[in-house]
Amino acid sequence: MSGIDLNEDKLKALKGIARDLRLDILDMTTKAGSGHPSSSFSAVEILTALFFGGILRYRPDEPWWPERDRFIMSKGHAAPLLYAALARAGYFDRQLLWQLRQIGSPVQGHPIQGMLPGVEATTGSLGQGLSLGLGHILGGRINQLDYQVYVLLGDGECEAGQIWEAAMAAAHFNAHRLTAILDYNKYQETGPISREMALEPLVAKWESFGWGVSEVDGHDIGEIMTVLHEVSNVETKPSIIITHTVKGKGVSFVEQDFTFHGRALKPEQAEKAREEISWQ
């Protein structure tokens, strides 16, 4: 990655993509009558930066290109966001999005590898994505491939022990081409992280496991792109970017109610949400 384009026109275009991804997430989950809208909304700018900001190397018409960078959605319940991004990137026809959670559809409630191009891993049993990402790194070494691997973590899943086993192993094996991105929206399905199982001091924890740590505003695309570019050049340790986000970002009444974590908006709520998102 030689550099990134952060001019005003580019950032404006990326913000437009983020708005469109939110609208697709809204329409997918409302039509399905189920899903995880607020958990998808919180990470929209992250995937916008990765897929459309010149960070990820990928070929939609050659999804298994060996030298591609890998993106793993460890917080698999945010599948609507992944599907919206992949469709926008050209991996498959956008009309497939409206089959979310239908029986027999490849667009399932959690990503399933092999059912849709661009889905690198079957995820949603939380806590496993970082281990999968490390496996890709070690496999790349064996095959002499120098790709980057990005894993999007949820904060709730960082309560799982397997995350920390993977973190320890990644540092041990100097997996410097592995970047974890934490969607730190401070809520899980049952309530605030601070009440359910506090993660703080989070920076100190990751540093103690041998990782480089950065913190950013998870809704500032320019800031996310800058840090992603910086960590791609680190050659001494794996990196984690802690992105401070808002659960349900973009829809005021969803931001204020964490119970939208696992339930879709009703049609009348979706109309109000569409108005708010469209003005962004």
C-alpha positions as CSV (number, residue, x, y, z in Angstrom):
1,M,0.0,0.0,0.0
2,S,1.9,3.1,-1.2
3,G,-0.4,5.8,0.1
4,I,-4.0,6.8,0.6
5,D,-6.2,9.5,-1.0
6,L,-7.7,11.8,1.7
7,N,-8.8,14.7,-0.5
8,E,-12.1,16.3,0.2
9,D,-13.9,14.9,-2.8
10,K,-12.8,11.3,-1.9
11,L,-14.0,11.7,1.7
12,K,-17.3,13.0,0.5
13,A,-17.7,10.1,-1.8
14,L,-16.8,7.6,1.0
15,K,-19.4,9.3,3.3
16,G,-22.0,8.7,0.6
17,I,-21.0,5.1,0.4
18,A,-21.4,4.8,4.2
19,R,-24.9,6.3,3.9
20,D,-25.9,3.9,1.2
21,L,-24.6,0.9,3.2
22,R,-26.7,2.0,6.2
23,L,-29.7,2.2,4.0
24,D,-29.1,-1.3,2.6
25,I,-28.7,-2.7,6.1
26,L,-31.9,-1.0,7.1
27,D,-33.8,-2.4,4.1
28,M,-32.4,-5.9,4.5
29,T,-33.2,-6.3,8.2
30,T,-36.6,-4.7,7.9
31,K,-37.6,-6.9,5.0
32,A,-36.3,-10.0,6.8
33,G,-38.0,-8.9,10.1
34,S,-34.9,-10.0,12.0
35,G,-31.2,-9.4,12.2
36,H,-28.8,-7.1,13.9
37,P,-29.2,-3.5,12.6
38,S,-27.5,-1.6,15.4
39,S,-24.5,-3.9,15.5
40,S,-24.1,-3.4,11.7
41,F,-24.6,0.4,11.8
42,S,-21.8,0.9,14.3
43,A,-19.1,-0.5,12.0
44,V,-20.2,1.1,8.7
45,E,-17.4,3.6,8.5
46,I,-14.8,0.8,9.3
47,L,-15.8,-1.3,6.3
48,T,-16.2,1.7,4.1
49,A,-12.6,2.7,4.8
50,L,-11.4,-0.9,4.2
51,F,-13.3,-1.8,1.1
52,F,-13.6,1.5,-0.7
53,G,-10.7,3.6,0.7
54,G,-7.9,1.8,-1.1
55,I,-6.9,-0.3,1.9
56,L,-7.9,-3.8,1.0
57,R,-6.4,-5.5,-2.1
58,Y,-9.2,-7.6,-3.7
59,R,-10.6,-8.7,-7.1
60,P,-14.4,-9.2,-7.1
61,D,-14.2,-11.1,-10.3
62,E,-11.5,-13.3,-8.8
63,P,-12.6,-13.8,-5.2
64,W,-10.1,-16.5,-4.4
65,W,-7.1,-14.6,-5.9
66,P,-4.2,-16.0,-3.7
67,E,-2.6,-12.6,-3.1
68,R,-5.8,-10.8,-1.9
69,D,-5.9,-9.2,1.5
70,R,-8.3,-11.0,3.8
71,F,-11.2,-9.5,5.8
72,I,-12.8,-11.6,8.5
73,M,-16.0,-10.5,10.2
74,S,-15.5,-12.1,13.6
75,K,-18.7,-10.4,15.0
76,G,-20.7,-12.4,12.5
77,H,-24.0,-11.1,13.6
78,A,-23.1,-7.9,11.7
79,A,-23.4,-10.0,8.5
80,P,-25.8,-7.4,6.9
81,L,-23.0,-4.9,6.8
82,L,-20.6,-7.4,5.3
83,Y,-23.1,-8.4,2.6
84,A,-23.9,-4.8,1.8
85,A,-20.2,-4.0,1.4
86,L,-19.5,-7.1,-0.7
87,A,-22.4,-6.3,-3.0
88,R,-21.3,-2.7,-3.4
89,A,-17.7,-3.9,-4.1
90,G,-19.1,-6.0,-7.0
91,Y,-18.8,-9.6,-5.6
92,F,-22.4,-10.4,-6.3
93,D,-25.7,-8.9,-7.5
94,R,-27.2,-6.4,-5.0
95,Q,-30.6,-8.0,-5.4
96,L,-29.4,-11.0,-3.4
97,L,-29.4,-8.7,-0.3
98,W,-33.2,-8.9,-0.1
99,Q,-32.9,-12.6,0.5
100,L,-31.4,-12.1,3.9
101,R,-32.3,-14.9,6.3
102,Q,-34.6,-16.7,3.9
103,I,-34.6,-20.5,3.9
104,G,-32.2,-21.7,1.2
105,S,-30.7,-18.3,0.6
106,P,-26.9,-17.8,0.5
107,V,-27.4,-14.6,2.5
108,Q,-27.8,-16.1,5.9
109,G,-28.0,-14.4,9.3
110,H,-24.3,-15.1,9.9
111,P,-21.6,-15.4,7.1
112,I,-21.0,-18.9,5.8
113,Q,-17.9,-19.5,3.7
114,G,-18.6,-21.0,0.4
115,M,-22.1,-19.6,0.0
116,L,-21.2,-16.1,-1.2
117,P,-18.0,-14.9,-2.9
118,G,-16.0,-12.6,-0.7
119,V,-16.9,-14.3,2.6
120,E,-13.6,-15.5,4.0
121,A,-14.9,-17.4,7.1
122,T,-17.9,-18.8,8.7
123,T,-18.4,-16.7,11.8
124,G,-20.9,-15.8,14.5
125,S,-19.9,-18.3,17.1
126,L,-18.2,-15.4,18.8
127,G,-14.5,-15.4,19.8
128,Q,-13.1,-17.4,16.8
129,G,-12.3,-14.7,14.2
130,L,-8.9,-13.7,15.5
131,S,-7.8,-17.3,15.6
132,L,-8.9,-17.7,12.0
133,G,-7.1,-14.5,11.0
134,L,-3.9,-15.8,12.6
135,G,-4.3,-19.0,10.7
136,H,-4.5,-17.0,7.4
137,I,-1.2,-15.3,8.3
138,L,0.6,-18.5,9.1
139,G,-0.8,-20.1,6.0
140,G,0.4,-17.2,4.0
141,R,3.9,-17.7,5.3
142,I,3.9,-21.3,4.3
143,N,2.7,-20.4,0.8
144,Q,5.1,-17.4,0.6
145,L,2.2,-14.9,0.2
146,D,2.5,-11.5,1.7
147,Y,-1.1,-10.4,2.2
148,Q,-2.6,-8.4,5.0
149,V,-5.4,-9.9,7.2
150,Y,-8.0,-7.7,9.0
151,V,-10.3,-9.0,11.6
152,L,-13.3,-7.0,12.9
153,L,-14.0,-7.8,16.5
154,G,-17.0,-7.0,18.7
155,D,-16.4,-5.7,22.2
156,G,-18.7,-8.2,23.7
157,E,-16.8,-11.1,22.1
158,C,-13.6,-9.8,23.7
159,E,-15.0,-11.3,26.9
160,A,-14.2,-14.7,25.3
161,G,-11.0,-16.4,26.3
162,Q,-10.2,-17.6,22.8
163,I,-9.7,-14.0,21.8
164,W,-6.9,-13.6,24.3
165,E,-5.3,-17.0,23.4
166,A,-5.2,-15.8,19.8
167,A,-3.8,-12.5,20.8
168,M,-1.0,-14.2,22.8
169,A,-0.2,-16.5,19.9
170,A,-0.2,-13.7,17.3
171,A,2.4,-11.8,19.3
172,H,4.5,-15.0,19.8
173,F,4.5,-15.7,16.0
174,N,5.1,-12.0,15.2
175,A,2.0,-11.9,13.0
176,H,2.8,-8.3,12.0
177,R,0.5,-8.4,8.9
178,L,-2.5,-9.1,11.2
179,T,-4.6,-6.2,12.2
180,A,-7.5,-6.5,14.5
181,I,-10.2,-3.7,14.5
182,L,-12.3,-3.5,17.6
183,D,-15.8,-2.1,17.1
184,Y,-15.9,-0.6,20.6
185,N,-19.5,0.6,20.8
186,K,-19.7,-0.2,24.6
187,Y,-22.8,-2.4,24.4
188,Q,-23.5,-6.1,23.9
189,E,-26.9,-7.8,23.5
190,T,-27.7,-7.8,27.2
191,G,-26.5,-4.3,28.2
192,P,-23.4,-2.1,28.7
193,I,-20.1,-3.8,28.5
194,S,-19.0,-2.1,31.7
195,R,-21.8,-3.9,33.6
196,E,-21.7,-7.3,31.9
197,M,-17.9,-7.8,31.8
198,A,-15.8,-4.8,31.9
199,L,-12.9,-4.7,29.4
200,E,-10.9,-1.8,30.7
201,P,-8.1,-1.1,30.9
202,L,-8.3,-2.2,27.3
203,V,-5.3,-0.5,25.9
204,A,-3.0,-1.8,28.6
205,K,-4.4,-5.3,28.2
206,W,-3.6,-5.5,24.5
207,E,-0.2,-3.9,25.0
208,S,0.6,-6.4,27.7
209,F,-0.1,-9.2,25.1
210,G,2.5,-7.7,22.8
211,W,0.3,-5.8,20.4
212,G,0.6,-2.3,19.0
213,V,-2.5,-0.3,19.9
214,S,-4.1,2.7,18.3
215,E,-7.4,4.5,19.2
216,V,-9.6,6.3,16.7
217,D,-13.0,7.8,16.2
218,G,-14.7,4.9,14.6
219,H,-17.0,7.1,12.5
220,D,-14.3,9.3,11.1
221,I,-13.4,7.7,7.8
222,G,-10.3,9.8,7.2
223,E,-8.9,9.0,10.7
224,I,-9.6,5.3,10.2
225,M,-7.9,5.2,6.8
226,T,-4.8,7.1,8.2
227,V,-4.3,4.6,11.0
228,L,-5.0,1.6,8.8
229,H,-2.3,2.9,6.5
230,E,0.2,3.4,9.3
231,V,-0.3,0.0,10.9
232,S,0.2,-1.7,7.5
233,N,3.8,-0.7,7.7
234,V,4.5,-2.1,11.1
235,E,6.9,-5.1,10.9
236,T,7.5,-5.9,14.6
237,K,4.1,-6.9,16.1
238,P,0.4,-7.4,15.3
239,S,-1.8,-4.3,15.6
240,I,-5.2,-3.6,17.0
241,I,-7.1,-0.4,16.2
242,I,-9.7,0.4,18.9
243,T,-12.4,2.3,17.1
244,H,-14.7,4.2,19.5
245,T,-18.2,3.8,17.9
246,V,-21.8,4.4,18.7
247,K,-24.1,1.4,18.6
248,G,-26.9,2.1,16.1
249,K,-25.0,5.0,14.6
250,G,-27.0,7.1,12.2
251,V,-30.5,6.6,13.7
252,S,-31.1,8.6,16.8
253,F,-33.7,6.3,18.4
254,V,-31.6,3.2,17.7
255,E,-28.6,4.8,19.2
256,Q,-30.5,5.3,22.4
257,D,-31.8,1.7,22.7
258,F,-29.3,-1.1,22.8
259,T,-32.1,-3.7,22.4
260,F,-32.0,-3.1,18.7
261,H,-28.8,-5.2,18.8
262,G,-30.9,-8.3,17.8
263,R,-34.1,-7.0,16.5
264,A,-35.2,-5.4,13.2
265,L,-37.0,-2.1,13.0
266,K,-40.7,-2.2,12.3
267,P,-41.8,-0.7,9.0
268,E,-43.0,2.6,10.5
269,Q,-39.7,2.9,12.5
270,A,-37.7,2.1,9.3
271,E,-39.4,5.0,7.5
272,K,-38.2,7.4,10.2
273,A,-34.7,5.8,10.2
274,R,-34.5,6.2,6.4
275,E,-35.2,9.9,6.7
276,E,-32.4,10.3,9.2
277,I,-29.9,8.3,7.3
278,S,-30.8,10.0,4.0
279,W,-29.8,13.4,5.3
280,Q,-26.3,12.3,6.3
